């Protein structure tokens, strides 16, 4: 019975991540199939999905190529200014743009991984990323802004802590993010 249980648990370690990954990919496929079926390249939904996804990748890449040109960059900046003046749109567009640019592009903000003492009395520390080192615009001295991502989530929280409670980590930002998001179970490569 002990060997059976051991084999069963070993099988679960292989089966559960595989099934969850498969379910996520099937849900993504269903989403994209529904999204691209409106274009109707053919009567085959698989072909529509593949062509739609490939077309989207090509479109986004071409958009990135255009965005790197001087003329398009100026035009896009003008469009952004207008979007950020529209009352309801600015509260949706601006935070999403800032959050996205924190991960990719030239203005990455999650590139300074740190270990933060969040509860000095209990000696509790958390991993996060310095997002602002100068908070003088807010009237805050000798403190930094640190974003603490949540495990298994796209969410997190921002804390303001004294600089002496922050210690830089000697790992890449991607390794630290992977470790945090996995709940500490992934290996720090």
N, C-alpha and C positions, 0 to 999 in steps of 0.2 A: 504494500500500500504506500509506503514511503517513497519508493522508486517511481510509482505511478504519479504521485503528487509532484515529485521533482520534475518528471517529464512534462506534466501538464503545465506547471509554472514556466518551464523553459519554452514550451510552445506558446504560452500567452505573451512572453516577451517578444516573440517574433510576430505573432498573429495580430495583436492589438495595434501596434504602430502601422502595420501594413494595411489593415482594414480601415483605420482612421484616415490614412493618406489616400487610399482608394476612394473613400467616401468624399473627401474634400475635392479630389480631382473630378469625380462624377458630378458633384454639385457645381463646380466651376464650369464643367462642360455643359451642363444643363443651362446655366446662366448665359454662357456665350452662345449656345445653340438658339436660345430664345431671343437673344439680342440680335444675332446676325440672320435669323430666319426672315426678318423683315426685308432684307436686301434681296433674297431669293436669287442667288447666282445660278442655282440649279434646283432640281427637286430633291436632291440628296442632302439631308440635314448635316451629315458629317462633312461633306464637301463644303457646304455653306459655312460651317463653323470654322473649318481649317482656313478657307479663303478669307473669311472675315477677320479671323485672328491675325493671319499673315498681313492682310491689308492694314489692320490697325497698327501692327508693329512697324510696317514700312512708313505709314503716315506719321506716327510719333517720331520716328527717326528723321524723316524729312523735315518735320517741324523743328526738331532740335538743330538740324543743319541750318535751316533758315534763321532760327533764333540766334545763332552765333554770328550771323552777318550784321554789319553795322546798321544798314537801312532797316531791316526787319526788327532789330533790337530797339531802335528808336520808335518805330511804329507800335511795337508791343508795349513799350514803356508808356506811351500815350494812351493806349487802350487800358492798361492797368490803372493809370491815374483816374480814368473815367469810371472804371469798375469800382474803385475804392471810394468813389463819391456817392454812389447809389446807396441809399440807406440800408436796405435789407441785404443786398449783395455784399457790401463791404464787411459785414459781420460773418459771412460765410467764406467768401473768397480769400480775404487777407489771412485769417488764421490757418486755413488749409495750405495756402502758398508758403507761409512761414514754416509750418510744420514739415512740409515736403522738402523745402530747401535746407532744413536742418539735417536731413539725411543725405541728400544728393546735391550736386552742383558745387559752385565755387564758394558758397557761404555755409558750408557744413558747420553745424553747431555741436553735434555729438562726436567731437573728435578729441576730447580731453577727459579720458576716463579717470575717475577718482574713487577713493574709499573715504566715506564720510562718517564721522562719529555723530550719529543722530540722537543718541541718548548717553551722554558721558557718564552718568552715575551708574548705569547698568552696563557700560562698555559695549553698547550695541552699535555696529557699523553696517552701512549699506553701500552698495556700489551704484555709481551714477556718472553723470557727465556735467562738467562745468559748462554752463551756457552763457553766463555773463560774469566777468571778473570785476567790472566797474559798475557799481550801482549808485553812483553819485547823482544821476538824474532823478533818482527816487529819494535822495537825501539819506542814503544808507552808506555808512563808512565801514571799512575793514571787514566786509562780508562779501560772499559770492553767491550767485544763483546756481543751484545744482538741480538737474532733472534726474529723478529716480524712476526709471521704467518699471512697470509691473511685470511679473513673470506671466507667461502664456497670455499676453494681452498687448494691444497697441496703445494702452493708456499708461499713465504714470502721474507723478506729482512733482511740483516744483517746490524746493525748499530754499530758504535763505539762511546760510550758516556762516559763523566766523571763519576766516581763512585758516586759522590754526586747527580747525576740526576737519580739514580737507587734506588728504594725502594722495598725490598722483600715483596711478597704477602703471607699472612698467609692462603693459600689454597693449595690443592694438585695440582701437575702439570697436572694431567688428568682433574681436574675440570676447571682449567684455560684454558687449550687447548680447551675443550668443549665449554666454554664461548666465546673464541675468534673465533673459527671456525663457531659457530652458528651466528656470527654477534652480539653477546650480548643478544640474545633472549632466550637462555636456562637459566634455573635457576641454580645458583651456589649452588649445594647441599651441 
